[in-house]
Amino acid sequence: MTERILVTGAGGRIGTLLCPRMARPGRVLRLYDRRPLEPGAGVETVTGDVTDLDAVTRAMDGVDAVVHLAARSTEAPWEEILHTNIHGGYVVLEAARRAGVRRMVLASSNHAVGFHPRSAGTAPDYLFPRPDTYYGVSKVTLEALGSLYADRYGMDVVCLRIGYCGPHPLGRHGLATWLSPDDCANLVEACLSAPSPGFRVVWGVSDNTRRWWSLDEARALGYTPRDDAEVFAPDWEGAAPEDDLDPEGPTVGGNFCGPHLDADRLQHGEE
């Protein structure tokens, strides 16, 4: 039997890294994005907006699981975050419910807890929300919606509080928060295959020497991280402070907690 997985936001930064690593015999990836994508062997493509309930519901036809990545991935005025991230998250969960899809993997973010202090590998997976931005609020809301749909409708929903996923960490803080593309794929596979996980909140991070967050919940799902950002540490030794995209600070959110993202500045395009 062919397994079919819908990936929303498949053309985004994480989607373009993740999807090739998810390809395997007996699996079809259905890639959903607002921009046209190229189909291929084992790949179906659907062009549509993540806030369009009818379109997303149609895209769920015959789907076994969903990996929801689609979102505005940086801070933005409230109206944009509300429409794309919060309403879009509701649409994906409701469309899955209507189509009978039972397994959801939702891309949350460390910015859901950005005002928490940084710690040495001990911050628990279910750290209480303290968002640093409207973007962070949208990820808190996505987690809350996932909890609702898990409890009310019996869906399996795993929320990944992702640090930074890319080929290499960005800045010194990335030595703690990096999620390598290979580990990202391993984590998603664990979330898709774990038997009856129910509702979970899991840190999305590699096994970094300097990581701030626990890996207990992810490992309980079967995640086996293989990468460590420490191999990139020499890149930042002796670097000028202005070259660091997120300077060291007391909070998880770093410069996302700064006054340059205050609402009045965002409203006037000063971000």
PAMARDO-730030 format. One record per residue (C-alpha): y negated, x negated, z negated. Coordinates in steps of 0.25 Angstrom, whole numbers, always signed. Each point is the difference from the previous one (the first is absolute). Example, Ala and Ser with C-alpha at 12.3 -4.5 7.8 and 13.67 -1.06 7.14 Angstrom:
2
REC     yy     xx     zz
REC    +18    -49    -31
REC    -14     -6     +2
//
This chain:
271
REC     yy     xx     zz
REC     +0     +0     +0
REC    -14     -5     +4
REC    -10     -2    -11
REC    -14     +4     +3
REC    -12     -5     -8
REC    -14     +4     +2
REC    -11    -10     -3
REC    -14     +5     +0
REC    -11    -10     +3
REC    +10     -9     +7
REC    -11     -6     +8
REC     -7     -5    -12
REC     +0    -14     -7
REC    +12     +2     -8
REC     +7     +9    +10
REC     +0    -10    +11
REC     +6    -10    -10
REC    +10     +9     -6
REC     +6     +8    +12
REC     +6    -11     +8
REC     +7     -5    -13
REC     +6    +14     -2
REC     +6     +1    +14
REC    +16     +0     -1
REC    +12     +6     +8
REC     +2    +15     -3
REC    -15     +2     -4
REC    -12     +6     +7
REC    -14     -2     -4
REC     -9    +11     +3
REC    -14     -7     +0
REC    -12    +10     -3
REC    -14     -5     +2
REC    -13     +5     +5
REC     +0    -11    +11
REC    +10     +0    +11
REC    +12     -9     -3
REC    +11     -6     +9
REC    +13     +6     -1
REC    +13     -9     +2
REC    +14     -1     -4
REC     +3     +7    -13
REC    -15     +4     +0
REC     -7    +14     +2
REC    -15     +1     +0
REC     -9    +12     -4
REC    -15     +0     +1
REC     -7     +9    -10
REC     -9     +1    -12
REC     +6     -1    -13
REC     -9    +11     -5
REC     +6    +10    +10
REC    +11     +8     -7
REC     +6     +6    +12
REC     +1    -13     +8
REC     +6     -7    -12
REC    +10    +11     -3
REC     +4     -1    +15
REC     +2    -15     -2
REC     +9     +2    -12
REC    +10     +7     +9
REC    +14     -6     -2
REC     -6    -11     -9
REC     +9     -5    -12
REC    -11     -8     -8
REC    -15     -3     +1
REC     -8    -12     -2
REC    -14     +4     -2
REC    -10    -11     +3
REC    -12     +7     +7
REC    -13     +0     -7
REC    -14     -6     +0
REC     +4    -13     -6
REC    -14     -5     -5
REC    -11     +7     -9
REC     -8    +11     +7
REC     -9    +11     -3
REC     +7    +12     -8
REC     +1     +9    +12
REC     +8     -9     +8
REC     +9     -4    -11
REC     +2    +14     -4
REC     +3     +5    +15
REC     +9    -12     +4
REC     +7     -5    -12
REC     +1    +12    -10
REC     +1    +11    +10
REC     +9     -9     +9
REC     +9     -3    -11
REC     +1    +15     -3
REC     +3     +3    +14
REC    +11    -10     +1
REC     +7     +5    -13
REC     -1    +14     +4
REC     +5     -2    +14
REC    +12     -7     -5
REC     +3    +11     -9
REC     -1    +10    +11
REC     +9     -8     +8
REC    +10     -2    -11
REC     -2    -16     -1
REC     +5     -4    -13
REC     -4    -15     -1
REC    -14     -5     +0
REC     -6    -14     -2
REC    -15     +0     -2
REC     -9    -11     +1
REC     -9     +0    -13
REC     -8    -12     -4
REC     -4    -10    -11
REC    -14     +7     +1
REC     +6    +12     -7
REC     +0     -9    -13
REC    -12     -9     +4
REC     -8     +0    -13
REC    +12     -4     -8
REC     +0    -15     -5
REC     +8    -10     +8
REC    +13     -4     -8
REC    +11    -11     +2
REC    +11     +8     +6
REC     +1    +11    -11
REC     -8    +11     +6
REC    +10    +12     +0
REC     +3     +8    +13
REC     -5    +13     -6
REC    -13     -6     -5
REC    -10    +11     -2
REC    -10     +3    +11
REC    -14     -7     -1
REC     -4     +0    +15
REC    -11    -10     +4
REC     -5     +8    +12
REC     +0    +13     +7
REC    +12     -6     +8
REC     +7     -3    -13
REC     -3    +15     -4
REC     +7     +4    +13
REC    +13     -8     -4
REC     +0     +6    -14
REC     -1    +13     +7
REC    +12     -4    +10
REC     +8     -4    -12
REC     -3    +14     -7
REC     +4     +8    +12
REC    +13     -8     +1
REC     +3     +3    -14
REC     -3    +15     +3
REC     +9     +0    +12
REC    +11     -7     -7
REC     +0     +9    -12
REC     -3    +13     +7
REC     +9     -2    +12
REC    +10    -10     -4
REC     -4    -10    +10
REC     +2    -15     -2
REC    -14     -7     +0
REC     -2    -15     -3
REC    -15     -4     +0
REC     -2    -15     +3
REC    -12     -6     -7
REC     -2    -11    +10
REC     -8    -13     -3
REC     -4     -6    +13
REC    +10     +0    +12
REC     -2    -10    +11
REC     +5    -13     +6
REC     -7     -8    -11
REC     -8     +3    -13
REC    -15     +2     +1
REC     -7     -8    -11
REC     +5     -6    -13
REC     +3    +14     -5
REC    +10     +2    +11
REC     +9    -11     -7
REC     +2    +11    -10
REC     +0    +13     +9
REC     +6     -4    +13
REC    +11     +8     +6
REC     +6     -7    +12
REC     +4     +8    +12
REC    +15     -3     -2
REC     -1     +4    -14
REC     -7    +12     +4
REC    +11     +4     +9
REC    +10     -3    -11
REC     -7     +9    -10
REC     -1    +12    +10
REC    +15     -1     +3
REC     +3     +0    -15
REC     -9    +12     -1
REC     +7     +7    +12
REC    +14     -3     -5
REC     +0     +1    -15
REC     +8    +12     -4
REC     -8    +12     -6
REC    -12     -8     -5
REC     -8    +13     -3
REC    -15     -4     -3
REC     -3    -15     -1
REC    -12     -9     -1
REC     +3    -14     +4
REC     -8    -12     +2
REC     +0     -6    +14
REC     -1    -15     -2
REC     +8    -12     +3
REC     +7     -8    -11
REC    -13     -9     -1
REC     -1    -11    -11
REC    -14     +6     -4
REC     +3    +15     +2
REC     -7     +9    -10
REC    +10    +11     +1
REC    +14     +4     -4
REC    +12     +1    +10
REC     +9     +7     -9
REC     -1    +14     +7
REC     +1     -6    +14
REC    +12     -8     -4
REC     +7    +12     -6
REC     -1     +7    +14
REC     +7    -12     +6
REC    -12     -9     +5
REC     +3    -15     +1
REC    -13     -7     +3
REC     +2    -14     +6
REC    -14     -5     +2
REC    -11     -6     -9
REC    -14     -2     +3
REC     +0    -13     -7
REC     +3     -7    +13
REC    -14     +3     +4
REC     -7     -5    -13
REC     -4    -14     +7
REC     -8     +8    +10
REC    -10     +4    -11
REC     +0    -12     -9
REC    -14     -6     +1
REC     -5    +12     +9
REC    -15     +4     -2
REC     -2    +13     -8
REC     -7     +7    +11
REC    +13     -2     +9
REC     +8     +9    -10
REC     +0    +14     +5
REC     +2     +5    -14
REC     -4     -9    -11
REC     +7     -1    -13
REC     -4    +10    -10
REC     +5     +8    -12
REC     +5    +13     +8
REC    +11     +3    +10
REC    -10     +5    +10
REC     -9    -13     +0
REC    -12     +2     +8
REC     +4    +15     +3
REC     -5     +2    -14
REC    -14     -5     +3
REC    -13     +7     +2
REC     -1     -2    +15
REC    +10    +12     +1
REC     -8    +10     -8
REC     -1    +14     +6
REC    -15     -1     +4
REC     +2    -13     +7
REC    +12     +6     +8
REC     -8    +12     +4
REC    -11     -8     +6
REC    +10     -9     +7
REC     -3    -12     -9
REC    +15     -4     -2
//
